[in-house]
Amino acid sequence: MQSGAHPTMEVMCHVSNCKFYKNDYCHASKIEVNPKHINRANTSDDALCSTFIPGK
């Protein structure tokens, strides 16, 4: 990826009570994923979708 370029992709989501959820996809303009622990995740259980906002 070139410097300054941002990816464009579909993001699957199965959290139906999220504000950005629509038909199994995330419709947020940006996605932020953070580790549960200091700067590192070893499994998907160690990662958090910080974009989540309760909505439904």
Buried (B, 14 or more C-beta within 10 A) or exposed (E): EEEEEEEEEEEEBEBEEBBBBEEEEBEBEEBEEEEEEEEEBEEEEEBEBEBBEEEE
